[in-house]
Amino acid sequence: MKRTLIFTCIIALTALVACTDNGDTRGYIVKAGDEAPNFTIRYLDGTTAELTDLRGKVVMLQFTASWCGVCRKEMPYIERDIWQQYKDRPDFALIGIDYKESADITRQFAEAIPVTYPLTLDESGDAFHRYAAKDAGVTRNVIIDRHGRIVFLTRLYDEEEFAEMLRVIDAMVND
């Protein structure tokens, strides 16, 4: 009961923040509370899935690119503080989405950081542009609840915002 109340408060606070910064000042075209736009996830091994296939799980989408310095700074924290913490949970999924790059570049990028969470392909930018404006930059994280609703959005790497995202993920996964 207490955990559910805390989770509800976190979601309400997140929605309040999202309403005061409706996303457009950070390049988002979605906001907390919206249903997460569906897209085809293209894994490096050639398999595909739909985002909606992950319903029932807490999902983190991480939009990134090999040429993005802020992405390279944030990714080791995502690997250590999120992926290593939750990778064995069947009710959690972390999908890195490499913006407008080939499979070879994406593979090299994952090895160079290094990260072990799945980096997937968005060669056309279609997945990214379902969430952010055409001229918006990468280094974005989107947290989606088990029902397919967006609950938290980040932009760039900010330690306080990252810590809040960790709290939101933890509350959702452990609810």
N, C-alpha and C positions, 0 to 999 in steps of 0.2 A: 504494500500500500504506500509506504513512504517513498520507495523508489519510483513508483508510478507518479506520485505527486511531484517529485523532483523533476522527473522527465517532462511532465506536462508544463511545469514552470519554465524549464529550459526552452521548450518549443514555443511557448507563449512569448518569452523574451526575444527569441530569435525572430519570430514573426513581427514583433513590434519594431525591432531594429530594421528588418527588411522593409517595413512600411515607411519608416522615416528615410531610408535610403533604398528606394524602390529598384535599385539595380542599374538604372540607366546611367547614373554618374560613374559606374564602374564598368559599363559596357555590357551588362547582362540584359537579355530580353525576357528572362524568366525571373521569378521571385519566390521566396519561401511561401509555401502553401500551394503553389502550382503543381499540377501533375507533371512529372518529369517527361519531357518529350522523348518519344521512342526513336531509336535508330538501330542500325545493324552494327554490331560489334564485330570487327574483323581481326581475328587473332593472327599472330605471326606464322602459325602452323597451317594457315589457310582455312581453318574452321570459322564459322560465323555463329552468332546468336543475336537475339533481339534483347534490348535492354529490358523489355517487359518480361522476358524469361526469368529475370532475377527477382520478380515479385516474391515477397515472403522473406527477403533478405534485406539487411541494411547495406546500402550500396554507396561507395565513394567513387565518383568520377574525378579523375585528375587530368586536366587538359594541360599538355606540355609540348615542348619542341626541343630538339637537340641544340639549336642556336640560341636558346633562351637562358641567359645567365641566372636569372632568378629561379627558374625551374631547376637548374642544376644545383642551386643552393638548397632548395626546399626538399628535393627528392630523397636525400639521405635521411631526413627527419621522417618523411612518410614511410620509408623502408623500415627504419628502426622503431618509431613510436606507434605506427599503425599496422603496417603489414606484419611485422614480426609478432606483434601482440595478438592479432586477430586472424591470421591466415589459416589457422586450423579450425576456425569456427565455420560450420556449414551454413550459418545464418548471416554471414558477412561476405561481401565481395568488394574488391578494390580493382578498378579498371583504369589503368593509365592509357590515355588516348593521345597519340603522337600526331600533331597537327601538320598536315600537308607534307609528309615525308614518306620515302619509300621503305619497304620492309628491310632492306639492307641497312639503311641509315638508322632505323628504329632499333634493330638488333645491336648495332655498334653502340648506339646511345645507351641502351640498357646495360651493356657490358662496361662501358666507360664510367658510369656513375659510381658504383654498380647498384642495380636494383634487381630484386628477384620477383617482384610482383609483375603481373602481366602488363606489358606495354602493347597496345593494339594500334591499328592503323586507321587514320582518318585522312587518306590521301587527297580527297577532294575538299575537305573542310566541312562537309555536310553535317557531321555530328556536332562539331564545335558551334556552327552557326544556327543550330537549333536552340542553343543556350546563350550565345553572345552575338553582338552586332558584327557585321562584316569587317569593320575596321578595329575591332577590339583585340587586345593582346591576350596571349596565353598566360599561364600560371594562374589557373583557376581550379578550385575544387568545389564539387557539388555533392552534398550529402542528401541521400534519398532514403525515406523510411520504407518499412516493409510493405506499405500500401502503394508505393510508387509516387509519393509526394515529396517535393523538395523541402528540406527542413533547414538547410544551412548552405551559404555560398561564401567562398573566399575569393580574394583577388590579390595577386602578388604574394609575397611572404612577409607576414607580420607575426612576430612571436606571440603576442597576446591573442590575435585572431586564431592562430594555429592552436594555441592552448585551449581556446574555447571550442574549436572544432573537435579536439580530442575529447573534451568533456561531453559534447553532444553525441559523438560516436559511442563512447563508453556507456552513456546512459541508455542509448537505444539498443545496443547489443546486449546489455545486461538487464534489460527490462523484462 
